[in-house]
Amino acid sequence: MKPYRIPLIVCAIIGAAGGLIIMLSGLPSTLFGLPLVIWGVIFGVAFVFLDAREAKSPGAGMLWGIAYALLLWIALPAGLAARATGQTEMFSAARDHFPELVAYLVCFGAPLGIALGTLGLRRASSEPFSLSRAVIVGGLAGIVGSWAFGRWMEQVNFFPLIAGIAGSNVRETGIVLHYGIGIFIGASFGALFQRDARGHGSSLGWGLGYGVFWWFVGPLTILPLLLNQPLNWSADRGAQLFGSLIGHAVYGLIVGLIYATIDRLWLAFFRDSDPINRQVSGVGSRGLQGIGRGILASMAGGLLFSLVMIATGALPRVAQIVGGTSPVLGFFVHLVISALIGASYGVLFQYESATAGGSIMWGLVYGLVWWFLGPLTLFPILLGSPLAWSAEAGGAALPSLLGHLFYGAATAVVFLLLEHRNADWLLLDPRLAARESRMVRPLGTPAPALWLFVIGLGVLLPVLLSVGGGPGGY
């Protein structure tokens, strides 16, 4: 108990403050008859006992915190309401309690997680950390992510709205502010996740989770306050901002991927050579191996996804990418696209997990990634249409979301089997056995929290927000 005395005090205070803020926001102030301030203390204390050993850095703590807040919302406001109204009313009950989801994530989850993770640095033997590297690399990644997000903002003419933060309505002012915010979020990503983003695949996942979280913090919370507008955490407002949700997700994906790439180059240029961990094969050789295994694995995922496409009649629309309408042509185009995505999975997720369970979860995350990038982003562009970043488009693409999740899980499992087969051959040589064991990602990362948050909200938000959508926002 003594080592946790300070974390218990800190998290109890933060939980009480979060409960007070939620009460002042106008949301329900009691739960089971107790004031939410008291519940905040209980939540904070419980979080320390549940996650103190896992929250070894601010970034890891934040991921565990927002996953914890999501579970609290599912178990308490949404869960209790669903049980009270019956299963037939479950969707409406969850939608009615969407404001509490935002409140729990912003007021409980993130503050508790970051605080506990910061305190955890004193107890854990963490990896070396460079603030300058985190800020510079993260800031550069934020610039690229802001550029991609800005393409949609230009399309819907929302730069003047952002300019309102500075009391202006000039488009150029909005652009400057947009890039400034993007650089800040990118730099904070580097500061939070430098210790955890060990590979391109995991960094992509951290970026997706961080981008989605900033949708709750930014357009739903901070932006209206800066514009002197009333706080509106309703599901209807969330549906109106569905385009911004996808934009934040795409921004986060790009930040995560670019950060991992530049960070690796930084280490190659500015860190001395490490002969102990030097790889036997070159980067190109490992990359080609990953591409080959990814393409083979994608055949299983692509065939499973095709069952969903046949059931929903989507194959003729896929054929339109190459100017046709035949379902057979659409099927072959679908397999080609599956192979390309599988090749990228092979490059990004080599050695990310040594277990079937972990691989399936990374596969589900990658399937969700391509739901955002595919039917909602790249597919409309290939057909010459505007970006389909709306609640209505998200609702129409829900069957495709199921297919993408099937695809990701199946591809990941087969890829792991191929990786294990290759590793079995390499382990016959004792000189390579140590190298292979070093490349496997260590246990104890915040990956389970990321999986819960990203996959849970990646499925939940399109369902909750696909009804009642209106014009988009930042």
N, C-alpha and C positions, 0 to 999 in steps of 0.2 A: 504493500500500500504506500509506503514512504516514497519510493521513486516516482509515484504518480501523483504526489500531493500537489505540486505546482500545476501539472496538466489538468487535474480535477478542478482546482480553483479557477483557472483561466477559462476552461470550457464551460463551467457552470455560469460564470459571468457572461460569456459570449452567448450562451443559450438563453439566459434571462433577457439580455439585450435584444436578441432576435425575436423572442416572444413579445416583448414590449413594442417593437417596431411593427410586427404583424397586427397587434391590437390597435395601434394608432392608425394603421392603414385602412381600418374599417372592416376588416375580415372578422369572422367569429372569434371572440376573445376567450372562450372557454372550451374545454374538452373534458367530457365526463364530469362537468361541474367545477373543474379546477381552472383557475386563470392560466392563460397560455404562458405567462411569465414563469409560473411554477413548472409547467411542462417543458419549457425551454431549459431549465436547470436539469430536469430529469433526462432530457435528450442529450445534453452536453456531458453529463456524468456517464451515461450509458455508452456514449460514443468513445470515451476514453477507455473504458473496460473492453470494448469490442475491437478497437482499431489502433490502440497505442503502439502495439508491436509492428503494425504494418505501415503506419504513417511515419516513414523515415526521412521524408523531405517535404517541403511545402507542396510540391506538385503531387506527390503520392498521397499526401494528406488530403489535398483538395479533391482528388478523384474518389478516395474513400468517403469523404464527406458528402459529396453530391450523390453518390450511390446510396449512402445511408439515408439522406433526405428523401430520395425517390422511394425507398422502401418504407419509410415512415408515412409518406403520403399514401402509398398503396394500401398499407395496413390500417391507417387511421381515417383521415377524412374521406378518401375515395372508397376504401373497403367497408367502413361502417355504413356509409350511405348506400352502397350497393346491397348490403345485407338487409338494410331497413326497407328498401324499395323493391327487392326481388331481382332475380336475374334478368328478367325482361327489361328492367329499367336501368341495368348496369351502365350502359353507355351514357345515358342521360345524366346519371348520378356522377359519373367520373367527369363528364364535361362541366357540370355545374360546379364541381370542386376544382376546376383548373386553376383559379386564383390561388388556392392553397398550395398547389404544386409549385407555382412560381415563387411564392413566399417561402416555402420550405427550402427550396434550392438556394435562393439568394440570401435569406436571413439566417438559416440554420446550417445547411450543408457546407457551402464554401467557406464561411468564416470559421466554423469549427475545424474543418479539415486543414486549412492553411495554418491556423494557430497550432494545432496539434502536430502537424508536420514540421513546423518551424522549431517547436520544442523538441521534437524527435531528433533533430540534428545533433543535439548534445549527447544523446544516448547511442546513436548509430555510428558505425565507422563508415561514413559515406565516401563515395568516390570524389576525387579532386573536382573542385568547382571553380570556373572562371567567369566572373560577372561580365567582364569586357567581352569575352567570346559569346556569352549568352545574349547580350544586348545587341552586339553588332550583327551576329548571324541571324538572330531572331528578327531584328529590324529589317534586314535585307529580305528575309522571307516574307515579312509583313507587307513590304512594298509590292512584291509579286502577287500576293494574295489580294491586296487592295485593288490592284489593276484588274484582276479577273472579276471581283465583286463589282467594281465600278462599271463594267460593261453593262450589267443589268440595271444599275442605278441610272446610267445614261439613258437606257431604253425607256424607263418609266419616269424620267425627269425628276429624280428625287434629290439631286444635289442642292437645289434651292432650299429644300426642307432642312438639310443638314446645316446650311449656312445660317439658319435661324438660331443655332446655338450661339453664334457671335453677333446676333441682332441684325443679320443681313439676309437678303434673299438673292444675292449674286451667285450664279452658278460656280464661278471660279473659286469663290470663298468656300463653298461647299466641297469642292474637289480637294482643296488644301486641307480642310478639316478631316475629310474622309481618309486621306493618306496619313495624316498625323495620327488619327485613331488607329489605323491599321498598323502603323509602325509601333505604336505603344503596345498593342495587343501582341504583335509578333515578338517584341522584346520581352514582354512578360512571359510569353510561352517559353522562350529560351531560359529565362531565369527559373521558371517553375519545373521544367521537364528536362533540363540538360542531363541530369543524373539518370533519368529513366528511359529516354528515347535512344535505345541502344542500336536500333537498326531502322532501315527505311520503312518497313511494315509497321513496327510498333509506333514510330514517330508519326506515320500517317494516321494511326488510330488515335494517338494523343491529340493530334491536330483536329480531327473530326469532333472528338468529345469537347475540346476547348472551344471550338467554334460554335457548337450547339449551345454550350453553357453561356457564351457571350450573347446569344440571342435573347436569353432570359434577362441578362444583366443590362444589355444595351438598349435595344429598341423598346422592350417592354417595361424597363424600369428607369434607367438613367436619362434617356432621351426625352421622355415627356417631362421629367423634372427640370431638365435644362431649358426646355421650351416653355416652362411655366404652365404646363397642362396638367390636368388631374391624372393621377395614376390609375391605369385601367389594366387589370390583370385578367380580364374575362377571356373565355374561350373564343368569343366573337372577335375580340381584338386580336387574339392570337391567330385566328383564321385570316384576318385582314393582313397580318404580317407574315403569312406563310411564305411569300416570296423572299422575304428577308431571312427566314429560317434557312431556306435552301442556300441563299447567298452566304450566310455565315458558315454553313456546313462546307460549301465549296471553298470558301476562304480558308477555313481551318485545314482542310485536306491539303491545299497547296502549301500553306505555311509549314505543316508537318513534313511534307515531302521535301520542299526546298531547304528547310532547316537541316534535315538529316544529311542532304547532299552537301551543302556548304560546310556544315560542321565537320564532316569527314574530310573534306578538302583542307579545312583549317588545320586539323590535326596532322594531316600529311605534310603540310608546309611548315608548321611551326612547332611540331613535337619531334623529338629525336626518334630515330629508328628503334624498333623494339624487336631484336632478333629472337627473343624467346617465343613471342606470339606471331612471328612472321608465318604467313601461309605458304603451304607447299605449292599450291597451284596459283596462277595469276588471277586477277580480277576478271579478265575476259573469259578465261576458262570456266571459272565458277559461274559467271553470268550465263554463258551458253548452256551449261548443265542445268541451271535453274529454268531457263527458257524452255528447254526440251522437256523437262519434267512437268512444267506448268502446262504446256500444250497437251501433253498426254493426259494429265489429270483433268483438264478442262473438258475433255470429251465426255467424261462421266457427268460432270455438272451441266454441260450443255444439253445432253440428252434428257436429263431430268427436268431442266428448265423448259425444254420443248414441249413436254406434256402440259405444262401450264399454258403455253402459248397456243397449242392446239385447242385446248378447252375454251380459251377466251377468243379464239379467232384472230390472233395477233400476227400470224405469219404473213398474210398478204401485205400488211402495213410495213413489216420489216423489209419485204421485197421492194418497196418503193424507194429504198435507199439507193438501189442500183437501177431504178426506172422500170421495175416490173410490178406485177400484182399476183403472180403465181405463188400458192402456198409452198410448193416444192422449192422454188427459188428462194423464198423467204427462209425456209428451213436451212438451206446451204449457207445463206448469208448469216443466219444466226450462228451456225457452227463456226464460221470464220471469225465472227466477232467474239465468240466464246473462246476460241483459240488465242486470239490477241490478248484478251483479258487474262486468260490462264497464264500466258507467257509473262505478263506483268506481275501476276501473283508469284510466279516462280522466282523472279528477280527480287521482289520486295520482301518476301516472307521466308527466305531461306533461313533455316535454323532458328526461327522464331519460337517454335515449340517442339518439345520432344514427346508429347503425349497426344493421344487422339482427342481428348477433351479440349485441350488448349488449341489444337489445330482447328477443330470445328468452330470454336468461338472466334478465332481470327478469320476463318472463312466466312462466318456470318457477318462480321464487321466489314469484310471486303465486299461481300454481296450487297450490303447496305450502301457502301460507298458508290458502287456502280449503279444503284437505283437512283441516287442523286445525280450522278454524272451521265447516265445513259438516257432513260426515257424522259427525264425532266430537263436535261441540258443539251447533250450532244445530238440526240435523236432529232429534236426539233430543228437544230441548226443544219443537220444534214438534209433535212427535207425543205430547207429554205423558210422555216417559220420562226417567229419570235420565241424566246426562251419561255418554256411552260412552267414558270415559277408561280403558280397560283394554287389556292386551296382546291379549286375544282379539278385542276390537272392532277394534283396529288391524289385526290379521291379516285379519279378515273384510273390512275396507275397503281392502285392498291394490289390488284392481282399480280402485276409485274413485280411488286415488292416481294410477294411470296415466292415467286420464281427466282428472283435474285438471291434470296436467302437459301433456297434449295441448292442453287448453283454454287454459292460460296461454300456451303458445308460439304457438298460432295467433292468439289475440286480440292478442298483442303485435305480431306481424308485420303484421297488417292495420292495427292502430292506427298503426304507424310509417308505413305507406304513406299513410294519410290525413293524418298530420301533415306528411309531405313534400309532399304535394299542396298543402296550405294554405300551407306555407312558400314553395313556388315562386311562388305568386301574390303573397305579401307581399314577396318579394325583388325584385320588379319595381320597387318603390318604394325608392330608395336610403335614404330616411329611416328605413325600417323594417328594412332589411337589417342594420344594426349592432345594433339591438335584438334581432333574431332570433338573431344569432350569439352575443350575450351570454347568452341564455337556455339555450343548449345546455350540458350539463354538461361540464366540462373533463376531459381525459384524465388518467391518472395517479392516479386514486382507487383505494382498496383494494377496489373492487367485484368484480374477478375472484376475490380471496381469499374474499370473502363468498359468491359464487356457488358456489365449490368446496365450502366448508364446509357451507353451508346445504343445497344440493341433494344433495351427497354423503351427508351424514348424514340428511337428510330422507327419502331413499330407503333407506339402509342400515339405520338403526335400527329402523323398523317391520318390516323383513324379519328382522333378527337377533333381535329381541325378541318377535316375535309368537308364538313357541312357548315354552311353559314359564312363561307369566305367572301370577302369583298376586295376592294382595291388594295394593292400591296403597299408596303412601307419599308423604311430603312431597317 
